[in-house]
């Protein structure tokens, strides 16, 4: 078993700390344990409850969140806890038993249209991936067994995954009415059977760990950081609801040019490029109080 690395991630609650692994832990299931008896199906959680300050353990796709009692401060014990978790996982310790990992609720998947006629959004009632992943071919889809399986359908052109949905782009050789039910049932069965959606090492290989994303953000200049925060707050929520995403690429301080990448349903959409470009441009001009800003939107 290769070594698992743990990153310590603060949360908005000072009593709760996240210990993020550089691989997936639970095949996208989530578990919450309130005491050592409650954790009978998780040897890892039981081991953590032997620490006298541990109040609650939450294990999700690629992290373990621990709530502490007030008898200690995290700064005094967090490194020791991270090391203990690293050692446990690196030795191949059981995280949750097979019985605990079995789905406890029915999986539902429904298809939803998007502004892009070539893209359909398949929404699931459970979290599929911890962050955004886009695959443009079966070659790039190697980190995702689900995406690889979907590319076996000859009409699948592009796959975009975010949180609880998958946006699929198709080639024009076929109409959605002919394939929607087939795709929906395929995704539903795949998730129900507990098959691997992303390989354990996908976040690390694709630089998608929370720590990597934070480091990339902190390396940017102040204006770029402001642009990203504006996109997150004012643009992305509406775009996500349409099955797409806007990703910040660059900002040139001399030319005042912002470049963004359109992903998912936004990519190649007849209306998206112009509408989003003008919408983002106007929003940035207003909130940054700079009318010289221009936006170049490129398709992913």
Rosetta silent file (secondary structure, phi, psi, omega in degrees, C-alpha in Angstrom):
SEQUENCE: XXXXXXXXXXXXXXXXXXXXXXXXXXXXXXXXXXXXXXXXXXXXXXXXXXXXXXXXXXXXXXXXXXXXXXXXXXXXXXXXXXXXXXXXXXXXXXXXXXXXXXXXXXXXXXXXXXXXXXXXXXXXXXXXXXXXXXXXXXXXXXXXXXXXXXXXXXXXXXXXXXXXXXXXXXXXXXXXXXXXXXXXXXXXXXXXXXXXXXXXXXXXXXXXXXXXXXXXXXXXXXXXXXXXXXXXXXXXXXXXXXXXXXXXXXXXXXXXXXXXXXXXXXXXXXXXXXXXXXXXXXXXXXXXXXXXXXXXXXXX
SCORE:     score description
SCORE:     0.000 S_00000001
   1 L     0.000  127.032 -179.990    0.000    0.000    0.000 S_00000001
   2 L   -73.539  158.088 -177.783    1.484    3.369   -1.004 S_00000001
   3 L   -65.898  136.432  174.843    1.807    6.152    1.528 S_00000001
   4 L  -100.553  130.277  178.510   -1.259    8.344    2.003 S_00000001
   5 L  -100.138  138.688 -178.438   -0.607   12.021    2.647 S_00000001
   6 E  -115.014  131.204  173.932   -2.912   14.056    4.876 S_00000001
   7 E  -108.020  140.120  179.897   -3.420   17.828    4.662 S_00000001
   8 E   -93.036  120.741 -175.827   -4.919   19.757    7.580 S_00000001
   9 E  -120.047  117.205  176.381   -7.758   22.018    6.438 S_00000001
  10 E   -66.270  158.425  174.571   -9.450   24.498    8.834 S_00000001
  11 L  -124.471  175.566  179.757  -13.241   24.930    8.713 S_00000001
  12 L   -69.386  -16.843  177.017  -15.586   27.767    9.637 S_00000001
  13 L  -100.867  116.562 -173.649  -16.221   25.958   12.950 S_00000001
  14 L   -65.544  -16.069  178.351  -13.136   26.223   15.176 S_00000001
  15 L   -88.150   -8.927 -177.084  -13.965   22.923   16.905 S_00000001
  16 E  -114.953  131.689  179.059  -13.991   20.997   13.600 S_00000001
  17 E  -126.749  141.302  177.124  -10.903   20.236   11.538 S_00000001
  18 E  -100.896  136.179  174.847  -10.693   18.441    8.185 S_00000001
  19 E  -114.733  100.553 -172.851   -7.944   15.952    7.439 S_00000001
  20 E   -91.531  128.754  178.387   -7.872   15.656    3.644 S_00000001
  21 E   -91.030  157.749  177.589   -6.290   12.624    1.984 S_00000001
  22 L   -91.622   22.919  173.259   -4.644   12.658   -1.441 S_00000001
  23 L  -151.406  168.202  177.759   -6.850    9.742   -2.484 S_00000001
  24 L   -80.156  149.128 -173.008  -10.478    8.719   -2.148 S_00000001
  25 L  -113.557  -34.590 -168.689  -11.479    6.907    1.015 S_00000001
  26 L  -128.487   18.938 -178.561  -15.112    5.797    0.839 S_00000001
  27 L    51.220   40.240  170.634  -16.089    5.428   -2.819 S_00000001
  28 L    74.601   10.712  170.475  -18.152    8.622   -2.482 S_00000001
  29 L   -91.661  158.413  179.507  -20.257    7.500    0.478 S_00000001
  30 L  -124.498  143.526 -176.850  -20.412    9.629    3.652 S_00000001
  31 E  -138.211  139.438  177.473  -20.557    8.444    7.260 S_00000001
  32 E  -124.748  130.393 -177.948  -21.075   10.237   10.566 S_00000001
  33 E  -125.650  130.655 -174.987  -20.192    8.668   13.926 S_00000001
  34 L   -99.441  -15.724  178.002  -21.136   10.163   17.309 S_00000001
  35 L  -164.039  177.079 -174.106  -19.312    7.745   19.633 S_00000001
  36 L   -67.212  -32.256  176.778  -17.209    4.580   19.642 S_00000001
  37 L   -70.069  -39.947  179.057  -20.253    2.264   19.684 S_00000001
  38 L   -61.734  -26.254 -174.989  -21.818    4.165   16.803 S_00000001
  39 L   -94.083   24.182 -176.173  -18.548    3.592   14.886 S_00000001
  40 L   -59.878  -26.159 -179.897  -18.677   -0.225   15.027 S_00000001
  41 L   -93.072    7.649  178.645  -18.582   -0.382   11.202 S_00000001
  42 L  -134.466   95.753  177.655  -15.539    1.897   10.957 S_00000001
  43 H   -56.244  -34.303  178.741  -12.289    0.650   12.517 S_00000001
  44 H   -65.667  -47.600  179.774  -10.669    3.983   11.655 S_00000001
  45 H   -63.235  -39.436  178.422  -13.333    6.013   13.468 S_00000001
  46 H   -60.045  -42.535  179.355  -13.161    3.653   16.451 S_00000001
  47 H   -62.307  -39.821 -179.774   -9.409    4.221   16.691 S_00000001
  48 H   -67.391  -33.374  179.916   -9.923    7.982   16.602 S_00000001
  49 H   -68.758  -14.466  174.751  -12.518    7.805   19.397 S_00000001
  50 L   -71.015  -16.460  173.770   -9.812    6.434   21.704 S_00000001
  51 L   -76.198  124.077 -170.194   -8.443    9.982   21.678 S_00000001
  52 L   -64.137  -19.202 -177.170  -10.191   11.599   24.683 S_00000001
  53 L   -93.841   -3.055 -177.382  -10.885   14.907   22.915 S_00000001
  54 E   -80.787  121.279 -178.372  -12.691   13.425   19.892 S_00000001
  55 E   -98.756  -41.345 -176.724  -16.413   14.222   20.012 S_00000001
  56 E  -150.890  144.684  178.392  -17.588   13.287   16.504 S_00000001
  57 E  -124.041  131.192  178.377  -16.053   11.755   13.365 S_00000001
  58 E  -124.509  120.719 -179.480  -17.307   12.388    9.833 S_00000001
  59 E  -113.285  124.248 -179.990  -15.793   10.394    6.949 S_00000001
  60 L  -126.283 -164.823 -169.953  -16.533   11.448    3.383 S_00000001
  61 L   -49.883  -52.417 -177.159  -15.129   10.887   -0.101 S_00000001
  62 L  -134.055   21.059  178.345  -11.566   12.144    0.442 S_00000001
  63 E  -150.712  162.916  174.723  -11.445   13.571    3.957 S_00000001
  64 E  -122.722  120.902  177.109  -12.064   12.907    7.632 S_00000001
  65 E  -103.974  134.560 -178.377  -13.589   15.718    9.688 S_00000001
  66 E  -124.577  129.119  173.079  -13.225   15.564   13.463 S_00000001
  67 E   -98.390  133.769 -176.255  -15.118   17.617   16.016 S_00000001
  68 E  -106.590  157.196  167.164  -13.267   18.058   19.317 S_00000001
  69 L   -79.280  165.214 -175.025  -14.302   18.665   22.892 S_00000001
  70 L   -79.265    8.346 -178.043  -13.075   21.896   24.480 S_00000001
  71 L   -74.678  -14.430  177.347  -10.482   20.125   26.640 S_00000001
  72 L  -138.897  166.317  170.529   -7.804   20.816   23.985 S_00000001
  73 L  -105.883  145.564 -177.913   -7.044   23.267   21.176 S_00000001
  74 H   -59.172  -37.106 -176.932   -6.490   21.903   17.680 S_00000001
  75 H   -59.446  -22.912 -177.889   -3.110   23.624   17.359 S_00000001
  76 H   -85.798  -19.602 -172.504   -1.829   21.429   20.195 S_00000001
  77 H  -130.311   -9.503 -170.845   -2.892   18.070   18.736 S_00000001
  78 H   -62.065  -37.747 -179.262   -3.636   18.430   14.994 S_00000001
  79 H   -67.076  -39.790  178.185   -0.227   17.287   13.750 S_00000001
  80 H   -65.050  -40.581  178.630   -0.298   14.155   15.894 S_00000001
  81 H   -64.519  -44.129  179.241   -3.814   13.323   14.667 S_00000001
  82 H   -59.914  -42.437  179.116   -2.786   13.860   11.029 S_00000001
  83 H   -64.804  -40.871  179.655    0.208   11.551   11.511 S_00000001
  84 H   -62.531  -43.052  179.176   -1.962    8.899   13.158 S_00000001
  85 H   -66.996  -43.043  177.937   -4.415    8.968   10.240 S_00000001
  86 H   -57.156  -47.432 -178.256   -1.578    8.909    7.679 S_00000001
  87 H   -62.915  -43.047 -178.541    0.004    5.868    9.355 S_00000001
  88 H   -61.705  -48.676 -176.895   -3.331    4.044    9.584 S_00000001
  89 H   -70.119  -37.547 -178.438   -4.214    4.621    5.930 S_00000001
  90 H   -66.905  -25.790  177.855   -0.689    3.947    4.644 S_00000001
  91 L   -86.862    2.986  178.490   -0.758    0.527    6.335 S_00000001
  92 L    80.046   23.693  179.612   -3.999   -0.322    4.509 S_00000001
  93 L   -61.842  147.323 -178.914   -6.229   -0.047    7.576 S_00000001
  94 L   -71.391  130.104  179.952   -9.953   -0.570    7.038 S_00000001
  95 L   -87.173  -57.311  172.517  -11.832    2.723    6.833 S_00000001
  96 L  -137.495  150.456 -179.882  -15.393    1.370    6.806 S_00000001
  97 L   -75.128  165.513  179.963  -16.616   -2.215    6.514 S_00000001
  98 H   -60.977  -37.664  179.834  -18.434   -3.497    3.440 S_00000001
  99 H   -62.183  -41.146 -179.546  -21.730   -3.550    5.344 S_00000001
 100 H   -68.844  -31.369 -175.025  -21.397    0.132    6.219 S_00000001
 101 H   -80.119   -9.780  179.673  -20.463    1.033    2.642 S_00000001
 102 L   -67.340  138.297  179.636  -23.606   -0.452    1.126 S_00000001
 103 L   -57.958  133.387 -178.250  -25.984    2.237   -0.164 S_00000001
 104 L  -101.018   -9.605  179.740  -28.705    2.911    2.383 S_00000001
 105 L  -134.148  150.183 -179.870  -30.984    4.951    0.140 S_00000001
 106 L   -63.530  143.454  177.212  -32.227    4.464   -3.393 S_00000001
 107 L   -91.001  130.661  175.033  -30.298    6.297   -6.077 S_00000001
 108 L  -119.237  141.092  177.084  -32.296    8.590   -8.312 S_00000001
 109 E  -135.180  129.841  175.482  -31.074   10.188  -11.513 S_00000001
 110 E  -129.926  151.205 -178.760  -33.057   12.565  -13.684 S_00000001
 111 E   -93.839  141.560 -177.556  -32.242   14.285  -16.961 S_00000001
 112 E  -135.452  132.226  179.454  -32.457   18.047  -17.266 S_00000001
 113 E   -70.978  158.758  177.783  -32.177   20.157  -20.408 S_00000001
 114 L  -127.732  168.222  177.244  -29.582   22.932  -20.659 S_00000001
 115 L   -62.904  -17.190  178.532  -29.355   26.095  -22.776 S_00000001
 116 L   -94.341  113.511 -177.389  -26.983   24.128  -25.015 S_00000001
 117 L   -62.439  -17.327 -179.792  -29.029   21.775  -27.243 S_00000001
 118 L   -91.182    2.456 -175.864  -26.027   19.475  -27.560 S_00000001
 119 E  -129.847  136.189  174.963  -25.712   18.934  -23.794 S_00000001
 120 E  -122.335  143.442 -177.516  -27.948   17.173  -21.276 S_00000001
 121 E  -105.961  125.832  178.652  -27.507   17.328  -17.508 S_00000001
 122 E  -108.897  113.482 -172.811  -27.993   14.150  -15.431 S_00000001
 123 E  -102.435  130.575 -179.064  -28.649   15.004  -11.783 S_00000001
 124 E  -109.860  154.641  179.780  -28.145   12.445   -8.984 S_00000001
 125 L   -87.829   18.129  174.601  -29.487   12.558   -5.409 S_00000001
 126 L  -144.068  156.606  179.522  -25.997   11.938   -3.990 S_00000001
 127 L   -69.264  131.797 -178.794  -22.610   13.601   -4.328 S_00000001
 128 L  -101.315  -42.498 -178.569  -20.590   12.043   -7.137 S_00000001
 129 L  -137.891  150.406 -177.306  -17.345   14.047   -7.134 S_00000001
 130 L   -79.226  -18.977  178.670  -15.768   16.486   -4.648 S_00000001
 131 L  -152.071 -170.325 -174.302  -14.854   19.079   -7.284 S_00000001
 132 L   -81.268  134.463  174.179  -15.040   19.788  -11.015 S_00000001
 133 E  -136.248  133.819  177.170  -13.751   17.279  -13.548 S_00000001
 134 E  -128.864  134.360 -179.637  -14.016   17.529  -17.337 S_00000001
 135 E  -126.729  126.026 -174.800  -13.038   14.818  -19.811 S_00000001
 136 L  -103.380   -3.649  178.600  -12.866   15.481  -23.536 S_00000001
 137 L  -163.266  168.541  179.086  -11.919   11.983  -24.726 S_00000001
 138 L   -66.813  -24.627  177.038  -11.561    8.418  -23.530 S_00000001
 139 L   -68.649  -47.651 -178.810   -7.819    9.085  -23.166 S_00000001
 140 H   -72.137  -15.186 -176.021   -8.287   12.001  -20.759 S_00000001
 141 H   -85.025    4.735 -177.290  -10.961   10.000  -18.899 S_00000001
 142 H   -54.442  -35.331  179.081   -8.488    7.455  -17.467 S_00000001
 143 H   -70.076   -9.070 -177.192   -8.779    8.879  -13.907 S_00000001
 144 L  -126.661  105.092  175.973  -12.537    8.199  -13.999 S_00000001
 145 H   -58.423  -33.650  178.025  -13.873    4.675  -14.599 S_00000001
 146 H   -67.123  -46.984  178.621  -17.389    6.127  -14.942 S_00000001
 147 H   -61.760  -40.266  178.027  -16.332    8.635  -17.608 S_00000001
 148 H   -59.848  -42.279  179.156  -14.389    5.882  -19.381 S_00000001
 149 H   -65.726  -38.975  179.809  -17.510    3.711  -19.390 S_00000001
 150 H   -66.877  -33.203  178.843  -19.651    6.552  -20.739 S_00000001
 151 L   -70.214   -9.528  174.874  -17.214    7.134  -23.605 S_00000001
 152 L   -68.836  -22.306  173.758  -17.965    3.577  -24.730 S_00000001
 153 L   -75.787  123.436 -172.859  -21.201    5.045  -26.114 S_00000001
 154 L   -63.630  -20.701 -177.047  -20.232    6.209  -29.606 S_00000001
 155 L   -89.972   -4.584 -179.074  -22.423    9.313  -29.382 S_00000001
 156 E   -81.868  124.590 -175.750  -20.747   10.722  -26.225 S_00000001
 157 E  -102.936  -39.986 -173.637  -18.508   13.668  -27.092 S_00000001
 158 E  -153.456  145.911 -179.279  -17.609   15.293  -23.765 S_00000001
 159 E  -129.514  128.925  179.748  -18.217   14.630  -20.057 S_00000001
 160 E  -125.878  123.988 -178.565  -18.343   17.254  -17.318 S_00000001
 161 E  -116.913  134.805  173.903  -18.776   16.250  -13.653 S_00000001
 162 E  -151.857  125.410  177.002  -19.516   18.524  -10.741 S_00000001
 163 L    50.699 -106.065 -173.656  -20.843   17.665   -7.289 S_00000001
 164 L  -109.805   21.153  178.461  -24.075   15.759   -7.931 S_00000001
 165 E  -141.983  158.914  175.923  -24.450   16.030  -11.687 S_00000001
 166 E  -126.816  123.463  173.819  -22.903   14.951  -14.978 S_00000001
 167 E   -98.599  126.446 -178.465  -23.298   17.038  -18.131 S_00000001
 168 E  -115.378  127.037  174.187  -22.884   14.984  -21.287 S_00000001
 169 E   -95.502  138.741 -179.908  -22.224   16.468  -24.727 S_00000001
 170 E  -115.669  159.664  170.117  -23.276   14.345  -27.711 S_00000001
 171 L   -77.809  160.770 -174.920  -22.340   14.212  -31.359 S_00000001
 172 L   -77.640    2.052 -175.443  -25.036   15.311  -33.822 S_00000001
 173 L   -71.729  -10.434 -174.725  -25.483   11.808  -35.260 S_00000001
 174 L  -146.479  155.209 -179.884  -28.318   11.064  -32.828 S_00000001
 175 L   -97.524  152.508 -178.408  -31.153   12.869  -31.018 S_00000001
 176 H   -59.901  -34.156 -178.564  -31.527   13.081  -27.244 S_00000001
 177 H   -59.230  -26.014 -176.876  -34.941   11.373  -27.371 S_00000001
 178 H   -84.254  -19.089 -171.387  -33.226    8.206  -28.579 S_00000001
 179 H  -127.332   -9.416 -174.697  -30.560    8.003  -25.851 S_00000001
 180 H   -59.723  -48.891 -178.295  -31.703    9.909  -22.732 S_00000001
 181 H   -63.466  -40.898  179.875  -33.350    6.963  -20.979 S_00000001
 182 H   -60.974  -45.218  179.513  -30.415    4.694  -21.832 S_00000001
 183 H   -67.568  -43.507 -179.374  -27.885    7.124  -20.347 S_00000001
 184 H   -60.463  -45.381 -179.293  -29.994    7.857  -17.282 S_00000001
 185 H   -67.990  -35.025  178.861  -30.440    4.158  -16.482 S_00000001
 186 H   -64.372  -47.998 -179.670  -26.753    3.462  -17.096 S_00000001
 187 H   -63.423  -43.700 -179.965  -25.635    6.181  -14.671 S_00000001
 188 H   -59.087  -48.779 -179.156  -28.246    5.138  -12.085 S_00000001
 189 H   -64.224  -40.234 -178.726  -27.187    1.468  -12.172 S_00000001
 190 H   -60.775  -46.208 -178.893  -23.497    2.384  -12.074 S_00000001
 191 H   -70.214  -41.672  179.612  -23.911    4.514   -8.940 S_00000001
 192 H   -59.566  -36.645 -177.889  -26.283    2.033   -7.260 S_00000001
 193 L   -78.278   -2.259  177.162  -23.771   -0.765   -7.682 S_00000001
 194 L    70.720   23.952  179.135  -21.158    1.311   -5.868 S_00000001
 195 L   -69.757  158.817 -176.929  -18.712    1.226   -8.769 S_00000001
 196 L   -69.918  126.329  178.409  -15.736    3.581   -8.752 S_00000001
 197 L   -89.869  -48.105  174.522  -16.536    7.039  -10.142 S_00000001
 198 L  -127.993  141.367  176.341  -13.049    8.514   -9.754 S_00000001
 199 L   -63.975  153.068 -177.155   -9.855    6.644   -8.990 S_00000001
 200 L   -54.451  -37.702 -175.013   -8.413    7.200   -5.506 S_00000001
 201 L   -91.981    7.279 -177.430   -5.434    9.126   -6.849 S_00000001
 202 H   -59.523  -47.297 -179.700   -7.429   11.333   -9.266 S_00000001
 203 H   -58.941  -39.789 -179.115   -7.445   14.496   -7.088 S_00000001
 204 H   -70.859  -45.563 -177.847   -3.688   14.291   -6.578 S_00000001
 205 H   -64.510  -37.639 -176.958   -2.855   13.426  -10.200 S_00000001
 206 L   -95.970   10.185  177.172   -5.096   16.155  -11.605 S_00000001
 207 L    59.774   43.153 -175.701   -4.060   18.713   -8.966 S_00000001
 208 L  -112.436   10.259  177.350   -7.603   18.871   -7.575 S_00000001
 209 L   -68.921  157.099 -179.531   -6.965   18.466   -3.862 S_00000001
 210 H   -60.287  -36.802  179.865   -8.250   21.265   -1.666 S_00000001
 211 H   -66.151  -42.064 -179.789   -4.700   22.122   -0.702 S_00000001
 212 H   -65.386  -40.539  178.757   -3.575   22.378   -4.343 S_00000001
 213 H   -64.060  -40.781 -179.852   -6.529   24.596   -5.242 S_00000001
 214 H   -67.051  -40.935  178.979   -5.793   26.860   -2.275 S_00000001
 215 H   -63.630  -40.713  178.771   -2.096   27.116   -3.157 S_00000001
 216 H   -63.143  -40.976  179.535   -2.939   28.019   -6.750 S_00000001
 217 H   -65.488  -46.320 -176.571   -5.308   30.752   -5.526 S_00000001
 218 H   -65.443  -22.143 -179.295   -2.816   32.210   -3.043 S_00000001
 219 L   -78.973   -9.455 -177.038   -0.163   32.485   -5.778 S_00000001
 220 L   -82.611  162.365  174.695   -2.338   34.926   -7.778 S_00000001
 221 L   -75.469  168.085 -173.799   -2.260   38.713   -7.674 S_00000001
 222 H   -62.835  -39.770 -179.241   -4.953   40.613   -5.733 S_00000001
 223 H   -66.216  -42.165  178.209   -7.039   41.562   -8.788 S_00000001
 224 H   -60.397  -40.850  177.686   -7.105   37.975  -10.019 S_00000001
 225 H   -62.010  -41.810  178.530   -8.266   36.850   -6.563 S_00000001
 226 H   -63.437  -40.257  179.714  -11.055   39.445   -6.642 S_00000001
 227 H   -62.686  -44.401  178.998  -12.114   38.270  -10.110 S_00000001
 228 H   -61.555  -43.353  179.835  -12.293   34.652   -8.937 S_00000001
 229 H   -64.230  -36.818  177.406  -14.368   35.627   -5.895 S_00000001
 230 H   -66.641  -44.307  178.084  -16.763   37.619   -8.108 S_00000001
 231 H   -59.562  -43.717 -178.580  -17.127   34.665  -10.494 S_00000001
 232 H   -62.465  -40.891 -173.773  -17.797   32.326   -7.535 S_00000001
 233 H   -85.963  -39.269 -170.279  -20.450   34.571   -5.998 S_00000001
 234 H  -106.853  -24.105 -173.469  -22.213   36.184   -8.949 S_00000001
 235 H  -108.995  -47.747 -171.573  -21.682   34.013  -12.037 S_00000001
 236 H   -61.196  -40.984 -178.037  -21.089   30.374  -11.136 S_00000001
 237 H   -55.260  -44.155 -179.957  -24.344   29.570   -9.282 S_00000001
 238 H   -68.977  -38.502 -178.892  -26.499   30.342  -12.335 S_00000001
 239 H   -67.100  -40.396  178.362  -24.070   28.621  -14.675 S_00000001
 240 H   -62.479  -38.676 -179.680  -23.967   25.477  -12.511 S_00000001
 241 H   -64.510  -21.333  177.469  -27.750   25.256  -12.544 S_00000001
 242 L   -95.317    7.770  176.343  -27.501   25.080  -16.335 S_00000001
 243 L    84.350   22.370 -178.176  -24.994   22.217  -16.177 S_00000001
 244 E  -132.901 -169.074 -179.375  -21.846   24.228  -16.856 S_00000001
 245 E  -157.588  149.897  173.472  -18.955   26.049  -15.271 S_00000001
 246 E  -115.106  122.662  179.689  -16.818   29.155  -15.693 S_00000001
 247 E  -115.467  127.341  176.594  -13.148   28.734  -14.819 S_00000001
 248 E   -67.020  131.719  178.365  -10.787   31.668  -14.404 S_00000001
 249 E  -108.771  -49.209 -176.472   -7.697   31.293  -16.601 S_00000001
 250 E  -164.711  161.702  173.426   -5.763   34.563  -16.470 S_00000001
 251 E  -138.817  128.382  178.827   -5.755   38.330  -15.984 S_00000001
 252 E  -102.678  112.712 -175.698   -3.357   40.696  -17.752 S_00000001
 253 L   -65.483  -27.348 -178.640   -2.774   43.826  -15.653 S_00000001
 254 L   -78.535  -46.901 -177.122   -1.484   45.792  -18.645 S_00000001
 255 L   -90.467  -10.753 -176.535   -4.253   45.061  -21.145 S_00000001
 256 L    61.562   28.817 -179.111   -6.972   44.551  -18.475 S_00000001
 257 E   -96.552  129.626  177.678   -7.976   41.397  -20.324 S_00000001
 258 E  -107.805  132.379  176.921   -9.597   38.531  -18.404 S_00000001
 259 E  -114.507  128.883  178.505   -9.661   35.054  -19.927 S_00000001
 260 E  -125.402  153.176  179.338  -12.192   32.473  -18.733 S_00000001
 261 E  -106.862  129.156  176.848  -12.834   28.889  -19.789 S_00000001
 262 E   -92.185  127.714 -177.943  -16.398   27.714  -20.518 S_00000001
 263 E  -125.149  165.633  177.964  -17.003   24.116  -19.450 S_00000001
 264 E    61.672 -134.012 -177.025  -19.838   21.607  -19.529 S_00000001
 265 L   -65.314  -21.402 -179.665  -23.062   22.902  -21.052 S_00000001
 266 L   -74.074  -28.553 -175.522  -21.500   26.350  -21.521 S_00000001
 267 L   -72.484  123.281  177.851  -18.815   25.062  -23.866 S_00000001
 268 L    76.250    5.400  179.824  -19.806   25.381  -27.502 S_00000001
 269 L   -71.080  131.746 -178.678  -23.286   26.662  -26.627 S_00000001
 270 L   -54.455  -34.270 -176.601  -24.630   28.926  -29.406 S_00000001
 271 L  -100.198  -21.647 -171.169  -25.747   31.535  -26.872 S_00000001
 272 H   -63.315  -49.006 -172.405  -23.275   31.037  -24.004 S_00000001
 273 H   -54.984  -50.331 -178.732  -20.124   32.548  -25.427 S_00000001
 274 H   -71.906  -48.188 -176.002  -21.655   35.933  -26.209 S_00000001
 275 H   -61.962  -48.046 -179.020  -24.159   36.066  -23.332 S_00000001
 276 H   -68.766  -40.413  179.530  -21.705   34.972  -20.652 S_00000001
 277 H   -57.464  -49.536 -178.650  -18.883   37.070  -22.047 S_00000001
 278 H   -68.660  -37.968  179.568  -20.968   40.231  -21.928 S_00000001
 279 H   -65.305  -45.023  178.449  -22.508   39.301  -18.578 S_00000001
 280 H   -64.970  -43.799 -178.519  -19.146   38.594  -16.943 S_00000001
 281 H   -59.404  -47.716 -179.345  -17.617   41.677  -18.500 S_00000001
 282 H   -64.502  -39.617 -179.886  -20.366   43.969  -17.227 S_00000001
 283 H   -65.385  -44.799  179.860  -20.270   42.416  -13.757 S_00000001
 284 H   -65.643  -41.142  178.498  -16.495   42.763  -13.461 S_00000001
 285 H   -59.164  -42.967 -177.009  -16.551   46.353  -14.741 S_00000001
 286 H   -70.681  -48.594 -173.179  -19.168   47.280  -12.162 S_00000001
 287 H   -78.829  -23.519  176.465  -17.742   45.462   -9.129 S_00000001
 288 L   -98.524   -2.499  178.894  -14.104   46.325   -9.840 S_00000001
 289 L    53.699   49.685 -178.071  -15.035   49.857  -10.875 S_00000001
 290 L  -146.563  103.072 -176.379  -12.948   49.578  -14.054 S_00000001
 291 L   -77.112   -5.015 -179.395  -14.599   50.094  -17.440 S_00000001
 292 L   -89.510   -2.485 -179.666  -11.468   49.117  -19.353 S_00000001
 293 L   -70.787  134.677  173.416  -11.771   45.426  -18.415 S_00000001
 294 E  -124.132  155.774 -178.264  -12.513   43.031  -21.291 S_00000001
 295 E  -123.735  132.567  173.455  -13.327   39.327  -21.163 S_00000001
 296 E  -112.357  114.812 -179.365  -12.290   36.609  -23.577 S_00000001
 297 E  -101.900  120.794 -179.813  -14.415   33.458  -23.139 S_00000001
 298 E  -113.237  150.143 -179.226  -12.986   30.304  -24.676 S_00000001
 299 E   -83.579  137.546  179.441  -14.643   26.934  -25.018 S_00000001
 300 L   -77.328    0.000    0.000  -13.245   24.015  -23.059 S_00000001
